[in-house]
Protein backbone atom coordinates (compact mmCIF):
# COMPACT_ATOMS: atom_id res chain seq x y z
CA UNK A 1 0.00 0.00 0.00
CA UNK A 2 2.83 2.39 0.82
CA UNK A 3 4.36 1.84 -2.62
CA UNK A 4 1.00 2.46 -4.27
CA UNK A 5 0.54 5.69 -2.33
CA UNK A 6 4.07 6.84 -3.14
CA UNK A 7 3.40 6.35 -6.84
CA UNK A 8 0.71 9.03 -6.67
CA UNK A 9 3.39 11.68 -6.31
CA UNK A 10 6.17 10.17 -8.38
CA UNK A 11 4.50 9.89 -11.77
CA UNK A 12 5.82 12.70 -13.96
CA UNK A 13 3.17 14.68 -15.83
CA UNK A 14 4.54 13.61 -19.21
CA UNK A 15 3.91 9.94 -18.35
CA UNK A 16 0.17 10.42 -18.75
CA UNK A 17 -1.70 9.77 -21.97
CA UNK A 18 -0.53 12.46 -24.38
CA UNK A 19 -3.96 12.49 -26.05
CA UNK A 20 -5.76 13.20 -22.77
CA UNK A 21 -7.97 16.27 -22.73
CA UNK A 22 -9.65 17.71 -19.69
CA UNK A 23 -13.42 17.89 -19.88
CA UNK A 24 -14.93 21.26 -19.13
CA UNK A 25 -15.22 21.49 -15.37
CA UNK A 26 -18.78 21.95 -14.17
CA UNK A 27 -19.49 25.20 -12.31
CA UNK A 28 -18.48 25.20 -8.64
CA UNK A 29 -21.11 23.29 -6.65
CA UNK A 30 -22.86 24.37 -3.48
CA UNK A 31 -21.09 23.20 -0.34
CA UNK A 32 -21.59 22.96 3.40
CA UNK A 33 -19.24 22.84 6.35
CA UNK A 34 -21.47 20.27 8.06
CA UNK A 35 -20.93 16.61 7.23
CA UNK A 36 -17.39 16.94 5.86
CA UNK A 37 -15.16 13.90 5.46
CA UNK A 38 -12.10 14.98 7.43
CA UNK A 39 -8.82 14.63 5.57
CA UNK A 40 -5.91 13.65 7.77
CA UNK A 41 -2.85 15.79 7.08
CA UNK A 42 0.56 14.34 7.91
CA UNK A 43 1.77 17.68 9.26
CA UNK A 44 0.12 19.34 12.23
CA UNK A 45 -1.79 22.51 11.35
CA UNK A 46 -4.34 24.74 13.06
CA UNK A 47 -6.70 24.20 10.11
CA UNK A 48 -9.05 21.27 9.71
CA UNK A 49 -9.54 20.09 6.14
CA UNK A 50 -12.52 18.15 4.88
CA UNK A 51 -14.26 17.24 1.64
CA UNK A 52 -17.97 17.88 1.23
CA UNK A 53 -19.11 14.44 0.00
CA UNK A 54 -22.03 15.93 -1.93
CA UNK A 55 -19.54 17.70 -4.22
CA UNK A 56 -17.47 14.64 -5.21
CA UNK A 57 -17.63 13.69 -8.89
CA UNK A 58 -15.64 11.46 -11.22
CA UNK A 59 -15.52 13.09 -14.63
CA UNK A 60 -15.43 11.43 -18.04
CA UNK A 61 -11.80 12.64 -18.15
CA UNK A 62 -11.06 10.66 -14.94
CA UNK A 63 -10.63 13.83 -12.90
CA UNK A 64 -11.99 13.63 -9.36
CA UNK A 65 -13.59 17.02 -8.63
CA UNK A 66 -14.54 18.10 -5.13
CA UNK A 67 -14.87 20.99 -2.71
CA UNK A 68 -12.22 21.00 0.02
CA UNK A 69 -13.18 23.07 3.05
CA UNK A 70 -10.54 24.40 5.45
CA UNK A 71 -11.56 25.93 8.75
CA UNK A 72 -10.17 26.72 12.17
CA UNK A 73 -11.71 26.80 15.67
CA UNK A 74 -12.04 30.59 15.58
CA UNK A 75 -14.56 30.32 12.76
CA UNK A 76 -12.77 31.32 9.58
CA UNK A 77 -13.68 29.10 6.62
CA UNK A 78 -12.24 28.78 3.13
CA UNK A 79 -13.29 26.40 0.38
CA UNK A 80 -11.53 25.35 -2.80
CA UNK A 81 -13.21 23.74 -5.81
CA UNK A 82 -10.51 21.44 -7.19
CA UNK A 83 -9.74 18.60 -9.55
CA UNK A 84 -7.38 15.69 -8.89
CA UNK A 85 -5.62 13.64 -11.59
CA UNK A 86 -4.50 10.41 -10.03
CA UNK A 87 -2.71 9.23 -13.19
CA UNK A 88 -0.29 12.16 -13.14
CA UNK A 89 -0.24 13.08 -9.44
CA UNK A 90 -1.57 16.58 -10.09
CA UNK A 91 -4.37 18.83 -8.91
CA UNK A 92 -5.96 22.06 -10.04
CA UNK A 93 -7.90 24.75 -8.18
CA UNK A 94 -10.83 26.10 -10.21
CA UNK A 95 -12.37 28.46 -7.63
CA UNK A 96 -12.17 29.66 -4.01
CA UNK A 97 -14.80 30.82 -1.53
CA UNK A 98 -14.97 32.04 2.04
CA UNK A 99 -18.70 31.42 2.36
CA UNK A 100 -21.14 29.14 0.56
CA UNK A 101 -22.50 30.54 -2.69
CA UNK A 102 -19.79 33.16 -3.22
CA UNK A 103 -17.19 31.61 -5.51
CA UNK A 104 -14.21 33.50 -6.93
CA UNK A 105 -13.07 31.75 -10.09
CA UNK A 106 -9.33 31.27 -10.63
CA UNK A 107 -8.45 33.26 -13.77
CA UNK A 108 -6.17 30.67 -15.37
CA UNK A 109 -6.20 27.42 -13.37
CA UNK A 110 -3.20 25.17 -13.96
CA UNK A 111 -2.35 21.60 -13.03
CA UNK A 112 0.19 21.48 -10.19
CA UNK A 113 2.21 18.55 -8.93
CA UNK A 114 1.19 17.06 -5.60
CA UNK A 115 4.09 17.89 -3.31
CA UNK A 116 4.24 17.28 0.43
CA UNK A 117 6.85 20.04 0.84
CA UNK A 118 4.44 22.71 -0.41
CA UNK A 119 1.78 23.71 2.13
CA UNK A 120 -0.60 24.76 -0.65
CA UNK A 121 -0.75 21.19 -2.03
CA UNK A 122 -0.70 19.09 1.15
CA UNK A 123 -4.48 18.82 1.45
CA UNK A 124 -4.83 17.46 -2.11
CA UNK A 125 -2.02 14.98 -1.55
CA UNK A 126 -3.64 13.86 1.70
CA UNK A 127 -6.94 13.38 -0.16
CA UNK A 128 -5.18 11.24 -2.76
CA UNK A 129 -3.49 9.15 -0.07
CA UNK A 130 -6.63 8.78 2.03
CA UNK A 131 -8.33 6.91 -0.79
CA UNK A 132 -9.12 9.13 -3.77
CA UNK A 133 -6.20 7.59 -5.69
CA UNK A 134 -4.71 4.14 -5.85
CA UNK A 135 -1.60 3.39 -7.86
CA UNK A 136 -1.96 5.38 -11.10
CA UNK A 137 -5.74 5.59 -11.06
CA UNK A 138 -8.79 6.68 -9.16
CA UNK A 139 -9.33 4.69 -5.98
CA UNK A 140 -12.95 3.82 -6.85
CA UNK A 141 -15.25 3.29 -9.81
CA UNK A 142 -18.20 5.18 -8.35
CA UNK A 143 -18.67 8.24 -6.18
CA UNK A 144 -20.38 6.12 -3.50
CA UNK A 145 -17.37 3.80 -3.36
CA UNK A 146 -15.02 6.79 -3.27
CA UNK A 147 -16.91 8.27 -0.32
CA UNK A 148 -16.75 4.92 1.49
CA UNK A 149 -12.97 4.74 0.93
CA UNK A 150 -12.44 8.30 2.17
CA UNK A 151 -14.49 7.67 5.30
CA UNK A 152 -12.67 4.40 6.01
CA UNK A 153 -9.10 4.76 4.77
CA UNK A 154 -6.93 1.68 4.73
CA UNK A 155 -4.46 1.49 7.55
CA UNK A 156 -0.87 0.70 6.71
CA UNK A 157 0.38 -2.47 8.46
N, C-alpha and C positions, 0 to 999 in steps of 0.2 A: 504494500500500500504506500509506503514511504517513497519508493521509486516511482510509482504512478503519480503521486502528488508532485514530486520534484520535476517530473517531465512537463507539468503545466507551465513552469516558468523557464524551461530550458529550450523550448522549441523556437528557433529563430523565425521571424515573420516570413522570410522568403521560403520556408519549408512548406507553407500552406499551398493549397491548390492555386496555381497562378491564374486560373480562369474564374476564381471565386469573385462574386460581386455581392456587395451588401444590399439587402432589400431596403426599401425606404422604411425608416423607423417610424412606427406609429407615433402620433402626438403623445406627449407625456400624460400618463394616466393619473387619475385621482389617487391619493394615498392617505393613510392614517397612521398616526403614531401608535395607536392601540393594536395589539395583536401581532406585533413584529416578530419575526424569527430572528433571535439574537445571533449575531455573527461573532464568534470568538476570535479576537485578535491576539497574536502571539506576543505583542508588546503592550505593556500596561499603558492605558491612556485614560484621561478623565471623561472621554466620550464613550457612549454606548452606541454601537452600530447594529442595525437590524434591517432586514428586508421585509417589505410589506408583501405578504404572499399573494394578495389579490392582484399585484402588478406583474408577477412573473409570467413571462411568455417565452416560448421557443419558436423563433422565426423560421421561415422557409430557407433562410440563409445560414441556419444553425447558430444564430446569435441568441444567447440568453439575455433578454432585456428585463429590467427590474427597477424598482425604486429603492435605493438604500437611504435609510434615515439615520442621521447622527444626532444625538442629543446628550445633554449633560444634566446633572441633578438641579442646576439652577434654573432650568427651563428653556434654554436656547435650543432651537431645533433647526437643522438643515437637512435637505433632501437632495439626492442626485438621481436623475433618470439616466441609467447607464446600460451599456451593452457589453457582453463578455464573449470573447471568442476563445473557446477552449482549445481549438486546434492550433492556434498560434500563440496562446498565452498572452492575449492582449485584451484591453478594455477601452471603452470610449464613454465619455460623459456627454450626453445630448442636452441636458438642461439641469438647472439648479433652482431650489425654492427654499424659502425660510418659513413658509406657511402653506398649508394645502390650498391648491387652486391658483397659486401665483407663481407660475414658472417663468424663469428667465432662460431663454434658449442660448446655448453656446453658439457663437457666431460661426466658427469653423471647427466642429468637433473632429478630433483625430484619434486614431488607434494608438494607444500607449502600451508599452511592455509592462506586464505585471512584475513588480520589483519590490521585494521586502525592505530594501534600504530607503525607499522613497515613501514618506508618510502619506502622500496623496494617493498612493496605489495600494496601501496595505489592506484596506477594507475589501477591495475587489479580489485581491489574492486570497484573503481569508475566506471569502465566499466560494471561490474556486476550490480551495482545499477542503472546505466543510462539506462539499458534496455536489456543487454545481458542475464540476468537471471531474473526469476520470480519464487518466491516460491522455490521449490526444483528442478526446471527444467530450460531449456533454454527458454528465453523470446520470441522465435519465432520458427515457423516450417520451414521457408525458410530463406536463406541469404538475399533476398530482403526485407522481413518483418523485419529481424533483423536490417538491415541498416536503415529502416524507423523508427524503435523504437529508435535507437541510435541518429538519427538526431532530433527526436522530443520526448524527454523523457517526461514521465508523470510528472506533477507537483503535489506535495503533497498539500492537501487542507489546 
